[in-house]
Amino acid sequence: MDISTQGIKVFRTLEVLKQVPDKLYSGAIVNYPDNIEDAGKRTNMQKVVAGIRELHRLLKVQKEFKKPDDELTSYDIAHHAGLSLDEEYELLGLLKEVQRQEYLKRHLRKVLPVIAEMEQLKEKIKLNGHFKNLSSLDFDLPGPAKE
């Protein structure tokens, strides 16, 4: 069977039920923690959106968000930030928008310099292997040690 789901709100699984009466599938007992889904800090969100756009630019990825930038929340864009599955799960455990924004900001501060450096390395690798103007340099390197 192909089953399509849509996440509506954060929940915690308390217990997995292998069999559910009158159902052909398993289920779970869950609870819904208080999740603050306000706007958080708009300045934080602007930084996160700018960081994600920079990430996409560096990776040469085209992404359009389904909402205007000033309406985006961490849930709208977290999946586009290059988080690992474990990091996405960690983010879901944060129950305040401002915490999720800070988490994404830290992630982008860590990832963006690495990606930028990789792009520079990629450009260096594309070079044809020839160096210009090396004849004027004096390579007086010590030879192998002799006994």
SULTA-V450531 format. One record per residue. RES is the residue in one small letter. PSI is psi in whole degrees, 0 to 359 (999 if undefined). OMEGA is omega in whole degrees, 0 to 359 (* if undefined). BURIAL is + if it has 24 or more other C-alpha atoms within 12 Angstrom, else -. Layout:
RES&PSI&OMEGA&BURIAL / RES&PSI&OMEGA&BURIAL
//
This chain:
m&141&170&- / d&122&181&- / i&126&179&- / s&134&180&- / t&162&176&- / q&126&178&- / g&124&181&- / i&321&178&- / k&160&181&- / v&138&176&- / f&161&175&- / r&135&178&- / t&121&179&- / l&322&181&- / e&136&177&- / v&132&179&- / l&116&181&- / k&322&179&- / q&137&177&- / v&130&181&- / p&135&178&- / d&19&178&- / k&152&179&- / l&8&183&- / y&163&178&- / s&174&181&- / g&194&181&- / a&156&170&- / i&125&185&- / v&164&167&- / n&162&182&- / y&101&181&- / p&156&175&- / d&119&183&- / n&117&182&- / i&110&183&- / e&43&177&+ / d&192&182&- / a&351&184&+ / g&219&176&+ / k&119&183&- / r&322&180&- / t&322&176&- / n&315&183&+ / m&323&177&+ / q&320&178&+ / k&319&179&+ / v&313&180&+ / v&316&179&+ / a&319&178&+ / g&319&179&+ / i&320&177&+ / r&321&177&+ / e&318&177&+ / l&313&179&+ / h&322&179&- / r&313&180&- / l&322&182&- / l&357&182&+ / k&49&180&- / v&135&176&- / q&119&177&- / k&136&173&- / e&135&177&- / f&153&186&- / k&356&181&- / k&160&172&- / p&152&183&- / d&321&184&- / d&356&177&- / e&356&183&- / l&144&174&+ / t&172&180&+ / s&324&179&+ / y&329&181&+ / d&329&189&+ / i&351&184&+ / a&323&182&+ / h&343&181&- / h&8&185&+ / a&2&179&+ / g&28&177&+ / l&149&172&+ / s&169&179&- / l&319&178&- / d&320&179&- / e&321&177&- / e&319&179&- / y&319&176&- / e&316&180&- / l&319&179&+ / l&335&179&+ / g&348&177&+ / l&124&190&+ / l&15&175&+ / k&137&181&+ / e&319&182&+ / v&325&177&+ / q&318&179&+ / r&321&178&+ / q&315&179&+ / e&320&179&+ / y&314&180&+ / l&321&178&+ / k&314&179&+ / r&317&179&- / h&313&182&+ / l&323&177&+ / r&328&180&- / k&319&189&- / v&320&186&+ / l&314&179&+ / p&324&179&- / v&314&180&- / i&318&179&+ / a&318&179&- / e&321&178&- / m&321&178&- / e&320&177&- / q&318&178&- / l&319&179&- / k&320&178&- / e&320&178&- / k&320&180&- / i&328&180&- / k&341&181&- / l&158&186&- / n&1&176&- / g&358&180&- / h&141&178&- / f&142&180&- / k&148&173&- / n&33&178&- / l&345&183&- / s&334&181&- / s&351&180&- / l&144&179&- / d&109&179&- / f&78&179&- / d&78&183&- / l&143&178&- / p&141&178&- / g&184&179&- / p&148&181&- / a&136&178&- / k&144&179&- / e&999&*&-
//
